[in-house]
Amino acid sequence: MPSPVLSIRNLCVDFTSSSGNQRAIDSLNLDLNKSEILAIVGESGSGKSVTALSILRLLSGSGVSYPSGQLLFYDENKETDLLRLPEEELQQIRGQKIAMIFQEPMTALNPVFTCGDQVAEAIRQHYDLDEKAVREKVVALFKQVQLPHPEKIGLRYPHQLSGGQKQRVMIAMAMSCNPSLLICDEPTTALDVTVQKNILRLIKELQLAHQMAVIFITHDLGVVAEIADRVAVLYRGKLLEEGKVQQIFQQPAHPYTKALLACRPLLHPKGKRLPVVSDFMDEHLAEKKWAPPEQPVSKPVSSTMNQPLLEVKDLCVWYPVRKNFLGKPVEFMKAVDRVSFTVQEGETLGLVGESGCGKTTIGRAILGLNPVTSGTIHYKGHDLTHATTRQRMPFRRDMQLIFQDPYSSLNPRITIGEAIGEPLLVHGLVKNQQEKKDCVIDLLEKVQLGAAHYHRYPHEFSGGQRQRIVIARALALKPSFIVCDESVSALDVSVQAQVLNLLNDLKQAFSFTAIFISHDLSVVKYISDRIMVMKAGKIEESGPAETVYYQPKKEYTRQLIAAIPGISTST
């Protein structure tokens, strides 16, 4: 007989605002057993994180209410309803019995305390140990989560660690009291595929070693296939279906589940429009039988291209890390080291690699946002390598950047209409406010938002909508060349499909050339004509997209492809 750890019974969660009540979770019923990994999947806004935060009552406030339901936690044959537990008793359960790994480690970790102090605080909260024992336990935890130099890394601050290392610190903190239930809220979102694979392996090893129950929240079904025993699919706060991973993936019952499975770029050849959720939620299309598609056959890409739009030769971007007593740099961090490539007019070049490989540095150097140590950058025959701000001004309109994080690249104090229209005024492309508004509304309609959103602020949009706004702003000046820097890395797979379809449509409409930067080779393979793989500041391999993906020559490329979480048809 399975031993239950958590039973969610008829849970309803409401958020109250000036516009009324919004039901985030509607009559949810779920069970979790000991030593089981339950994955909860769905798009942003489906209620995944609200469910997780409700278990630990981290949503408590005047704007949140629980009209009905029970959260039954079983510990040592004792049943406790977490919804009705006094705050003092709940504090003893948080961290000790139920722990949580949050989605964004940089914001979850306190920037003014060392990593070791933050893990030690969690231990002191629940155990009566002297300082020496606490420090020894912290080092042991850092060893357990396979952090390098565990004695030293505890003295570092969060900003001194990589994304994967920060996530391991969060895991160490969560594991500090050996909880019986671990909640993982999108712990691998936006991480490199190789780092993601290591984090997934670590969570699985810890789960087996401690016989924990795990709730794993994600929007990536490939990750679910790698780690979960059972899967529950949420949509707009409702549970649509649940079951064993193999059952759900091989015979999905609900159109929404079929949509999540089908819209992954990995399954579709370049040029073919990606299916989106609305296609499957349509009553007619919902009747179509879904089956896992076969791997597309590798097709040769034509080598006949137009004239080079961009030529980069022997590009070096070095940062001094050590200087002598005279202040002269004697040691450098070689972010980009003698890189050469060309981008043909009308082409999309995919730039792929792990964090720190230099791909974003290349994009920013081309646009004049990073200083160049040596080498040359020619755009349309003009040398922009060491061009001044004044010399670059004629090219600012022609070269645009779509940022990785759309929220931080939009000014929260101005409406999106003003944000998109600002470059039109700066470059003198419109004569008055009405003409600017007409142009902005036209752009909003092109990115499938519409005039009704003109006066809204960035915080009023979802992640996918904000990405569309940033794309509209980049296209406002009708550029010939765009750098897309990880523009879909943190999006839900369904929203990612919408944005990739949009980029393909806009590329045909505006005929721009692009460098598409990403750590996800499956996305790069879908969107790009050629792929350039980078490692430690150098080009490891390059060639036609299909050739690099299906017939990689270098071991590093093969490792990147092998690390992509996938759903096997024989799972």
N, C-alpha and C positions, 0 to 999 in steps of 0.2 A: 504493500500500500504506500503510495506517495505521501510524504510528510509535508503538509502545507506550511508556508512561511508567511504568506500574505494573501488575503482574500478581499477584493474590492467588490462591494455590494451596492448596486443601484446608486452609484455616486453621481451627483449633480453639482456643478460649480457655476456660479453666476458672478459676473463682473457688473458693478453698478457705476454708471456715469451720468452726466447731465442729460444725455440722450436716451437714458433708460437702461433696462437690464439686458445684458448680453450673456446667453448661455454658452459657456466654453466647453463644459463636459455634460453630456446628456445621458443619464441612466447607464453608466458604465459598469460592467461586471467582468472581472478578471480574477484568475487564480494563479498563484506562483508557488511552486514546490521547492523543497530543499535541493540544492545542487543542480538547479535548473537555470538556464539562461533564456529569458523571455524577451524577444525583441518587439518593441512597439514602433511601428512605421507609419508614415504619412507625411503630407506636405506641411510647410509652416502654417500655423493656425489650425492644425487638426486637433490639437489638445494634448500632444505628447508631453511637452514640458510642464504643462499645467497639471497633468496627472502626477508626474514625478514630484513636483514641488508641493502638491497637496498631501502626498504621503508623509512628508516631513513637516507639513503645516508651515511652509515658508512663504505662503501667500497671505498670511493673516493680515488683516487691515480692514478699514471701513468700507473699502470698495469691493470686497470679496465676501461671498456667502456660500454656504453649503445647505441648500434647501432640503436635501435628503441624502441618504447613503451611509455606509459604514466602511471603515478602513481597518480590517481585522488583522492584527499582527500577532503571530504565534511564536512565543519564545519560551523554551523549556516547558512545553505543554500548557502554557498560560496564554489565554486569549485576551488581547487588549484592543479596544477600539481607539485608534489614534485620533479620530476626529473629536472625541469627547475626553481626551486625556488632559489633565491640568498642565499648564506650561512648565511647571517645575519638574514634573515627572517626564514630560516629553524631552526636556533637556538631557536627561540621563540616557534616553534612547538615541537621540541624534549623535552621530559620530561613533558611539559605542556599539549599538545594535544595528542601526541603519546608517550607512554612509553614502555620500554622493560625490561623484566626479562631475564637475560643472563643464559646460560647453566651451567656455573661453578661459583658459588658465591664466592669461595675463590680467584679466579683470577680476578673476576669483582670488588671485594671490595679492597680498598687500605689498605694494611697491617699496615701503619704507622699512620692512623687516626682512632679514635674511631668510632663505628657504628653510634652513635648519631650525630657526626660531619658530617658524610657522607650523612646522610638523611637531616640534616639541610642545607647543601650546596645546595641540589636540591631545597629546599624551597626558600632560599635566591635568587637563580637565577631567579625565576619567580614571587616572591611576595615581596612587600615592607612592611616588618614587622619588629618590634623591636626584640631584642634578646630574651626577655621573651616570646613573642608570638611564636617565632620560636621554642623554647624549649618545650613549651606547645603543639605545634602541633606535634613535634617529639614523645613525650610521648603518645599523643592520637593515633598516627599512630601505635606505637608499641603495644598499647592495642588492636587496631583494628585487627592487624594480630596475636593476641593472644600469644605474647611473654611473658615469665614469668618475673616478676619484671621489668616492662617497664621503671621505673625511673632509675634503676641501670644498665640495660643492655645497655643503650646508652653510658655508660662510658667504656664499654669493647671494646677490639680490636677483629677483625674477628677471629684470631686464638684461642680466648678464648670461641668461640661458637661452638656448634655442627653443622653438615651439614644442618639439618632441620632448626635450628635457623638462620643460615646465609642466607638461602633461604627466610626466613620470613623478614629479614632485607632488602633484595633485593626487595621483594614485597612491603614493606612499602615505600621504595624509589620510586618505580614505581608509587605507588598510591598517592604520596605526593601532586600532583597538580590535582587530579581527572581527568585523561585523558579520552578522548572519545574512544581511541583505545589503547588496551594493547596487546603487542606482547610477548608471552611466548616461549622462545627457549629452548626446552628440560629441563623444570624447575625441573623435578623429576628424571632425569637420575641418576642411581647408588644410589638413596636413598632407605632406608628400605621401605618395603611395607606399614608398619603402618605409617611412616612419610609421605610417598608419598600420602597415602589416606587423611591424614590431610591437606596437601598442596593443593590437588585437591579440597577438600571441601572448603577450605579458598578462593581459586580463584573463585570458583562458587558463593560463598556467596557475595564476593566483586563485582563480575560482575552483580549479580541481584540487589544489593543495589545501585550501581552507574549507572545501565543501560548501561554498557560499551559494546563495540564490542571487541571481543578477537580473536586473531590468536594464536592457540596453536600448536606448532611444536613438533612432537614426532615420534619415530619409534615404539612405543608400542601401538598396536591396542586395547589392553585391557583398556588402559588409555583413548583412544578416546571414547570407549563405555561409560565410566564413566562420561565424561564431555562435549562432543561436540554435537552441533546440526547438523552441516554438516561436511563432510570430503572430502578433495581433495588429490588424490594420485599422487605423482610425481615420475618419474623415468628418470634418466639421463637428468634432466632439462626440461622434457616435462610433461605436465598434461595428465595423462592417463584417469582418470575418476573422477567425483565429483558428490555428491548428499547427500541426507539425510543419517544419520548414519545407520538407519535401512535398507534402500534400499541397500547401499553398502555392509553391512555385510551379509545380507540375500541372495542377488542376485548380487554378484560381476561379472562385465562384462569382466574385463581384466584378463588374466592369472597371471600377476604380483600381482594384488590385491588378487587373490585366493592363491597365494604362501605365501604372508604375513600373511594371515589368517590361513593357514594350517600348517605352520612350527613352531608354538608355542609348546614347550615341554609339556605343560599342557594337550594337546589333545592326547598324545601318550603314550602307556605303555612302561615300561623299556625294553630295548633290541630291540625295533622296530626302524628301521632307520628313522630319521626325514627327511621329504621332504625339499628340498631347492629350491631357486628361479629358478635355471637352469632346475629343473624337470618340472616346470610349463611353463617356457618360451619356452621349446621344442615344436615344432609345433604339434607333435602327441599327447603329453600329454595335451596340451592346450585345446584339444577338450573334455577332460574328464569333466563330470559335477561334480562340487564341492558342497558338502553339509556339514554342521557342523557335525562332528562325535559325536557319543554318548559317554557319560562318561564311560571310561573303568571300567570293573568290578574288584573289589579288589581281588588280588590273593595272597594266602599265600606264603611266602618266606621260602625256606628250611632252617632249623636251623642247618643242618649238614655242618660244615665248617672245614677248615684245622686248623693247629696249630696256636695259637696267634703269630703274628709277632711283635705286639706292645702291651705293657701293661702299663697303666697309673693308679697309685693308690694314692688317697688322694692328688692330685696335688694342690698346692697353689702358686699363683703368686700375691704378695701384694706389693703395692707401698706406701711409707710413705707420708702422706700429712700434718702432723703436728708433730713437735718435741718439747721436753721440753728445758729448759735453758741449760741442759747438752748436748744437741744434740741427745738425744735418742728419736727415733720415739715413739709417744704415740697414733697416729691415722693413720689408713691405708685405702687405696682404694683397696678393694679386687677384683682385675680384674678376678682372677680365685680362687674359694674357695672350696677346698676339692672335686675335680672332679676325678672320677674313671671310666675307660672304657678300653676295649680291642679292637684291630683291628685284624681280622683274615687274614691269608695269602690269597691273591687274592681277598680280599673284598674291596668295596668302601663304606666308612662311610661318610654320609652327616652330616655336622655340620652347624646348622642353628640358626639364632637369629638376633635380632636387633643390630645396632651399639652399641658398648660398653658392649656387653654381655660377652665378653671374648673369642670368638671363634678364632680370629686371634692370640691372646696371647697364646692360647693353641698350635696352629700350630707352632709358633715361639719358644715356650719353648721346644717342642719336638725336634726341629732342633738345639737347643742350641743357638738361637738368642736372647732369653729373659732369664734373671736369674730366677731360681726357688727358692721360699721361703721355701717350704717344700713339702714332698711327694716323689714319685719315678717314674722314667720313665725307663722301660726296653725295649730294642729293640733286638730281636733275643737272648734273655736271658742275654744281657749285660746291666749293670746299667749305664745309661748315664746322670743321674740326675745332678750331679755336675762334670761331666767329663771336663778336661782341653782341650784346643785347640789341643794339641798333642794327647791326648787320643781319641779325636773325629775324628782325621784325617782318620783312616781306615774306618769310617762310612760316611764320607763326600760324597764319591762317591756313596754310596748306598742310601742316603736320599737326595732328591731334593725338590726344591720349585718352583712353578709357581706363579709369583707375580701378584698382582691385576692390577697394571698399567704397561703394557709392555713397554711403551715409556720411563718412568723414570728408568726402570730397565735395559735398554740397553744403552751402552755408545755411545753418538751421534758422537763421533770422530773416531770410528772404524767401519769397514764394518761388516755386519751380518755374513759373512764367518769367520772373525776373532773372533767375539763374540761367535759363536757356537764352534769354534775349540779350543778356549783358555783352557777350562777344560780338553780337550783331552791331551794337552801338559802338563798341570799342574800335571796330574795323570799318565803321562808317558804311555798313551795308544796307541800313534802313534810314529813312529821312525823318520819321516821326514815331511817336509811341503807338499809333494805330497800325502803322505798317509793321512795326516790331511785333505787336500782338498777333497780327495775321500770320506772320512767318512762324512764330512760335506755335500757334495752334495747328498750323500745317505740319510742323515737325512732330507734335504730340500725336496727331492722327496717324502719321507714318509709323510711329513706334507703338501704335495701338492703345493709346491712352485717351486722347480726345480733349476737347475744349473745356469740359467740366472740371478738369484738374488744374487749370491755369493758375488759380488763386490759392491753391493748397500748399502747405509747407512739407518739407521732406519727411518729418516724423509721421505724417499721415499716410505714408505709403508703405507697402510691403517691400521686402528685399528685392524681389524681381521687378517691381514697379520702379524702384529707385535706380536699378541698373538700366532700365529703359530710358529714364530721365537723363542719366549720364551719357548714354549713347546718343540721345537727341541733341544734347549740348555739344558733343563732339562733332556731330554732323551739321550743326547750325551754319558753319562757315564753308560747307561743301568742300572738305579737304580731299586731297589726292592720296594722302598717306595717313594711316591710323595705327597706333600701337595699342593693342588690347592686352592689358596687364592683369592676368588672372581674373578676367571679367566674369567668369561663371563658376569659379572654384568653390564658393560657399553657398551656392544656390541649390534648392531642392532639385531632384532629377527632372521633375515635370516642368518646373520653372526654367531650368537649364535648357530643356528642349525648346521651350518657347523663345528664349533669348537667342539660341543658336539658329533657329528658323528665321528670326528677325534679322540677325546679322547677314544671313545668306540673302534674304530679300533685299535688304538695304544695299548690299554689295552690288547686286544687279541694278538697282535703281540709281545708285550714285557712282558706280564703277571705281571704287577706291581700292588702293593697294593696302595690305595689312601685314603686320607682324603679330601673331597670336601667341602670347606667352602663357604657359600653363605647366603644372606638374603632372597633369593627367594626360597620358598618351592616348587614351581612347577618345577623348574630346579633340585633341590635336589632330589625330588621324582623320576624324570626321570632317573637320572644318578646313584643313590645310591642303595646299597643293604639294608643298615640300615640307619635310621635317628636319630640324637641326637639333641634335641632342647635345647638351652641354654637361660637362663634369669638371668641377674645380677650376672654372674660368677658361676652359678650353673646349673646342668643338670635338666631341667624341665620335660623332657619326652624322652624316647628312645624306639626303636622297629623297626620291619621290615618297609621298606619305604611305602609300600601300606597301611599297617595298621595305621601308624602314620598319613598319609595324609587323608585317608578316614574314619578312626575311631579314631580320637584324644581323649585322655582321659582328658587332661588338658585344662582349659579355655584359657590359654595363647596361646597354639597351635592353638586352634579354632580361636582366634583373628588374628593370623598371616595368616591363610588360608583365613579367611573372607576378609582380607585387600588386597588380590591379585586381581588386576583389571581383570575382565573377561568379555567375550562377551556372553551374554545370547542369546539363540536361539529364544527367544520370545521378544527380544528388540524392 
